[in-house]
């Protein structure tokens, strides 16, 4: 396992967090569409 510089760790953490937020938004969007359809 490599040791990353602090900046790289922060960038990776930020990317992961951003991806998670996008996933959350898509899930809530899907739920909203399902509610509208019914």
PyMOL Python script that loads the backbone (N, CA, C, O; Angstrom):
from pymol import cmd

cmd.read_pdbstr("""\
ATOM      1  N   UNK A   1       0.840  -1.195   0.000  1.00  0.00           N
ATOM      2  CA  UNK A   1       0.000   0.000   0.000  1.00  0.00           C
ATOM      3  C   UNK A   1       0.879   1.250   0.000  1.00  0.00           C
ATOM      4  O   UNK A   1       1.757   1.416   0.846  1.00  0.00           O
ATOM      5  N   UNK A   2       0.618   2.117  -0.967  1.00  0.00           N
ATOM      6  CA  UNK A   2       1.414   3.339  -1.077  1.00  0.00           C
ATOM      7  C   UNK A   2       0.957   4.385  -0.070  1.00  0.00           C
ATOM      8  O   UNK A   2      -0.198   4.406   0.354  1.00  0.00           O
ATOM      9  N   UNK A   3       1.887   5.245   0.297  1.00  0.00           N
ATOM     10  CA  UNK A   3       1.540   6.391   1.132  1.00  0.00           C
ATOM     11  C   UNK A   3       1.418   7.611   0.230  1.00  0.00           C
ATOM     12  O   UNK A   3       2.353   7.961  -0.490  1.00  0.00           O
ATOM     13  N   UNK A   4       0.274   8.245   0.275  1.00  0.00           N
ATOM     14  CA  UNK A   4       0.031   9.413  -0.569  1.00  0.00           C
ATOM     15  C   UNK A   4       0.348  10.688   0.190  1.00  0.00           C
ATOM     16  O   UNK A   4       0.227  10.729   1.414  1.00  0.00           O
ATOM     17  N   UNK A   5       0.755  11.732  -0.524  1.00  0.00           N
ATOM     18  CA  UNK A   5       0.876  13.049   0.101  1.00  0.00           C
ATOM     19  C   UNK A   5      -0.498  13.517   0.570  1.00  0.00           C
ATOM     20  O   UNK A   5      -1.523  13.054   0.069  1.00  0.00           O
ATOM     21  N   UNK A   6      -0.512  14.424   1.519  1.00  0.00           N
ATOM     22  CA  UNK A   6      -1.768  14.887   2.100  1.00  0.00           C
ATOM     23  C   UNK A   6      -2.711  15.467   1.044  1.00  0.00           C
ATOM     24  O   UNK A   6      -3.918  15.227   1.085  1.00  0.00           O
ATOM     25  N   UNK A   7      -2.157  16.233   0.099  1.00  0.00           N
ATOM     26  CA  UNK A   7      -2.997  16.850  -0.930  1.00  0.00           C
ATOM     27  C   UNK A   7      -3.745  15.791  -1.727  1.00  0.00           C
ATOM     28  O   UNK A   7      -4.936  15.936  -2.005  1.00  0.00           O
ATOM     29  N   UNK A   8      -3.033  14.717  -2.096  1.00  0.00           N
ATOM     30  CA  UNK A   8      -3.650  13.659  -2.887  1.00  0.00           C
ATOM     31  C   UNK A   8      -4.778  13.005  -2.114  1.00  0.00           C
ATOM     32  O   UNK A   8      -5.833  12.714  -2.677  1.00  0.00           O
ATOM     33  N   UNK A   9      -4.561  12.769  -0.817  1.00  0.00           N
ATOM     34  CA  UNK A   9      -5.603  12.182   0.026  1.00  0.00           C
ATOM     35  C   UNK A   9      -6.840  13.066   0.041  1.00  0.00           C
ATOM     36  O   UNK A   9      -7.963  12.577  -0.075  1.00  0.00           O
ATOM     37  N   UNK A  10      -6.630  14.362   0.184  1.00  0.00           N
ATOM     38  CA  UNK A  10      -7.759  15.293   0.228  1.00  0.00           C
ATOM     39  C   UNK A  10      -8.508  15.311  -1.100  1.00  0.00           C
ATOM     40  O   UNK A  10      -9.737  15.366  -1.123  1.00  0.00           O
ATOM     41  N   UNK A  11      -7.769  15.265  -2.203  1.00  0.00           N
ATOM     42  CA  UNK A  11      -8.406  15.256  -3.524  1.00  0.00           C
ATOM     43  C   UNK A  11      -9.231  13.991  -3.704  1.00  0.00           C
ATOM     44  O   UNK A  11     -10.369  14.048  -4.171  1.00  0.00           O
ATOM     45  N   UNK A  12      -8.662  12.849  -3.335  1.00  0.00           N
ATOM     46  CA  UNK A  12      -9.385  11.582  -3.467  1.00  0.00           C
ATOM     47  C   UNK A  12     -10.632  11.579  -2.591  1.00  0.00           C
ATOM     48  O   UNK A  12     -11.691  11.115  -3.013  1.00  0.00           O
ATOM     49  N   UNK A  13     -10.507  12.095  -1.378  1.00  0.00           N
ATOM     50  CA  UNK A  13     -11.635  12.167  -0.458  1.00  0.00           C
ATOM     51  C   UNK A  13     -12.727  13.060  -1.034  1.00  0.00           C
ATOM     52  O   UNK A  13     -13.912  12.732  -0.964  1.00  0.00           O
ATOM     53  N   UNK A  14     -12.319  14.186  -1.602  1.00  0.00           N
ATOM     54  CA  UNK A  14     -13.279  15.131  -2.180  1.00  0.00           C
ATOM     55  C   UNK A  14     -14.018  14.496  -3.360  1.00  0.00           C
ATOM     56  O   UNK A  14     -15.232  14.651  -3.490  1.00  0.00           O
ATOM     57  N   UNK A  15     -13.280  13.776  -4.224  1.00  0.00           N
ATOM     58  CA  UNK A  15     -13.891  13.125  -5.382  1.00  0.00           C
ATOM     59  C   UNK A  15     -14.891  12.073  -4.943  1.00  0.00           C
ATOM     60  O   UNK A  15     -15.979  11.964  -5.508  1.00  0.00           O
ATOM     61  N   UNK A  16     -14.517  11.294  -3.927  1.00  0.00           N
ATOM     62  CA  UNK A  16     -15.408  10.247  -3.426  1.00  0.00           C
ATOM     63  C   UNK A  16     -16.672  10.856  -2.852  1.00  0.00           C
ATOM     64  O   UNK A  16     -17.774  10.363  -3.091  1.00  0.00           O
ATOM     65  N   UNK A  17     -16.507  11.929  -2.093  1.00  0.00           N
ATOM     66  CA  UNK A  17     -17.649  12.590  -1.466  1.00  0.00           C
ATOM     67  C   UNK A  17     -18.566  13.182  -2.536  1.00  0.00           C
ATOM     68  O   UNK A  17     -19.788  13.085  -2.429  1.00  0.00           O
ATOM     69  N   UNK A  18     -17.976  13.797  -3.569  1.00  0.00           N
ATOM     70  CA  UNK A  18     -18.761  14.392  -4.652  1.00  0.00           C
ATOM     71  C   UNK A  18     -19.557  13.313  -5.379  1.00  0.00           C
ATOM     72  O   UNK A  18     -20.726  13.510  -5.709  1.00  0.00           O
ATOM     73  N   UNK A  19     -18.914  12.167  -5.628  1.00  0.00           N
ATOM     74  CA  UNK A  19     -19.590  11.066  -6.312  1.00  0.00           C
ATOM     75  C   UNK A  19     -20.760  10.557  -5.475  1.00  0.00           C
ATOM     76  O   UNK A  19     -21.820  10.228  -6.008  1.00  0.00           O
ATOM     77  N   UNK A  20     -20.559  10.495  -4.157  1.00  0.00           N
ATOM     78  CA  UNK A  20     -21.607  10.021  -3.261  1.00  0.00           C
ATOM     79  C   UNK A  20     -22.796  10.974  -3.266  1.00  0.00           C
ATOM     80  O   UNK A  20     -23.948  10.541  -3.261  1.00  0.00           O
ATOM     81  N   UNK A  21     -22.508  12.275  -3.277  1.00  0.00           N
ATOM     82  CA  UNK A  21     -23.572  13.279  -3.302  1.00  0.00           C
ATOM     83  C   UNK A  21     -24.378  13.168  -4.592  1.00  0.00           C
ATOM     84  O   UNK A  21     -25.604  13.272  -4.579  1.00  0.00           O
ATOM     85  N   UNK A  22     -23.674  12.953  -5.713  1.00  0.00           N
ATOM     86  CA  UNK A  22     -24.359  12.806  -6.999  1.00  0.00           C
ATOM     87  C   UNK A  22     -25.266  11.579  -6.962  1.00  0.00           C
ATOM     88  O   UNK A  22     -26.396  11.628  -7.448  1.00  0.00           O
ATOM     89  N   UNK A  23     -24.779  10.482  -6.391  1.00  0.00           N
ATOM     90  CA  UNK A  23     -25.581   9.265  -6.286  1.00  0.00           C
ATOM     91  C   UNK A  23     -26.828   9.520  -5.460  1.00  0.00           C
ATOM     92  O   UNK A  23     -27.917   9.072  -5.819  1.00  0.00           O
ATOM     93  N   UNK A  24     -26.674  10.245  -4.341  1.00  0.00           N
ATOM     94  CA  UNK A  24     -27.818  10.579  -3.500  1.00  0.00           C
ATOM     95  C   UNK A  24     -28.846  11.383  -4.269  1.00  0.00           C
ATOM     96  O   UNK A  24     -30.046  11.127  -4.170  1.00  0.00           O
ATOM     97  N   UNK A  25     -28.376  12.362  -5.040  1.00  0.00           N
ATOM     98  CA  UNK A  25     -29.287  13.206  -5.810  1.00  0.00           C
ATOM     99  C   UNK A  25     -30.060  12.371  -6.816  1.00  0.00           C
ATOM    100  O   UNK A  25     -31.267  12.555  -6.974  1.00  0.00           O
ATOM    101  N   UNK A  26     -29.371  11.440  -7.509  1.00  0.00           N
ATOM    102  CA  UNK A  26     -30.057  10.605  -8.484  1.00  0.00           C
ATOM    103  C   UNK A  26     -31.092   9.718  -7.817  1.00  0.00           C
ATOM    104  O   UNK A  26     -32.170   9.502  -8.371  1.00  0.00           O
ATOM    105  N   UNK A  27     -30.781   9.200  -6.630  1.00  0.00           N
ATOM    106  CA  UNK A  27     -31.739   8.351  -5.917  1.00  0.00           C
ATOM    107  C   UNK A  27     -32.984   9.132  -5.542  1.00  0.00           C
ATOM    108  O   UNK A  27     -34.097   8.638  -5.716  1.00  0.00           O
ATOM    109  N   UNK A  28     -32.816  10.338  -5.034  1.00  0.00           N
ATOM    110  CA  UNK A  28     -33.975  11.140  -4.651  1.00  0.00           C
ATOM    111  C   UNK A  28     -34.758  11.545  -5.896  1.00  0.00           C
ATOM    112  O   UNK A  28     -35.982  11.669  -5.847  1.00  0.00           O
ATOM    113  N   UNK A  29     -34.062  11.751  -7.003  1.00  0.00           N
ATOM    114  CA  UNK A  29     -34.731  12.088  -8.254  1.00  0.00           C
ATOM    115  C   UNK A  29     -35.587  10.917  -8.725  1.00  0.00           C
ATOM    116  O   UNK A  29     -36.719  11.108  -9.168  1.00  0.00           O
ATOM    117  N   UNK A  30     -35.038   9.699  -8.628  1.00  0.00           N
ATOM    118  CA  UNK A  30     -35.790   8.504  -9.009  1.00  0.00           C
ATOM    119  C   UNK A  30     -37.032   8.348  -8.145  1.00  0.00           C
ATOM    120  O   UNK A  30     -38.108   8.027  -8.650  1.00  0.00           O
ATOM    121  N   UNK A  31     -36.885   8.577  -6.837  1.00  0.00           N
ATOM    122  CA  UNK A  31     -38.023   8.475  -5.934  1.00  0.00           C
ATOM    123  C   UNK A  31     -39.093   9.499  -6.303  1.00  0.00           C
ATOM    124  O   UNK A  31     -40.287   9.198  -6.283  1.00  0.00           O
ATOM    125  N   UNK A  32     -38.658  10.705  -6.639  1.00  0.00           N
ATOM    126  CA  UNK A  32     -39.584  11.773  -7.016  1.00  0.00           C
ATOM    127  C   UNK A  32     -40.356  11.390  -8.285  1.00  0.00           C
ATOM    128  O   UNK A  32     -41.562  11.613  -8.383  1.00  0.00           O
ATOM    129  N   UNK A  33     -39.635  10.807  -9.254  1.00  0.00           N
ATOM    130  CA  UNK A  33     -40.276  10.388 -10.508  1.00  0.00           C
ATOM    131  C   UNK A  33     -41.289   9.279 -10.229  1.00  0.00           C
ATOM    132  O   UNK A  33     -42.383   9.279 -10.794  1.00  0.00           O
ATOM    133  N   UNK A  34     -40.929   8.342  -9.364  1.00  0.00           N
ATOM    134  CA  UNK A  34     -41.846   7.249  -9.031  1.00  0.00           C
ATOM    135  C   UNK A  34     -43.111   7.790  -8.381  1.00  0.00           C
ATOM    136  O   UNK A  34     -44.214   7.335  -8.685  1.00  0.00           O
ATOM    137  N   UNK A  35     -42.951   8.761  -7.485  1.00  0.00           N
ATOM    138  CA  UNK A  35     -44.119   9.354  -6.816  1.00  0.00           C
ATOM    139  C   UNK A  35     -44.993  10.094  -7.818  1.00  0.00           C
ATOM    140  O   UNK A  35     -46.220  10.040  -7.734  1.00  0.00           O
ATOM    141  N   UNK A  36     -44.372  10.781  -8.759  1.00  0.00           N
ATOM    142  CA  UNK A  36     -45.129  11.542  -9.754  1.00  0.00           C
ATOM    143  C   UNK A  36     -45.888  10.604 -10.684  1.00  0.00           C
ATOM    144  O   UNK A  36     -46.997  10.913 -11.118  1.00  0.00           O
ATOM    145  N   UNK A  37     -45.287   9.464 -10.985  1.00  0.00           N
ATOM    146  CA  UNK A  37     -45.892   8.521 -11.922  1.00  0.00           C
ATOM    147  C   UNK A  37     -47.128   7.853 -11.318  1.00  0.00           C
ATOM    148  O   UNK A  37     -48.098   7.582 -12.026  1.00  0.00           O
ATOM    149  N   UNK A  38     -47.094   7.591 -10.026  1.00  0.00           N
ATOM    150  CA  UNK A  38     -48.209   6.875  -9.397  1.00  0.00           C
ATOM    151  C   UNK A  38     -49.430   7.755  -9.170  1.00  0.00           C
ATOM    152  O   UNK A  38     -50.442   7.285  -8.650  1.00  0.00           O
TER     153      UNK A  38
END
""", "prot")
cmd.dss("prot")
cmd.show_as("cartoon", "prot")
cmd.util.cbc("prot")
cmd.orient("prot")
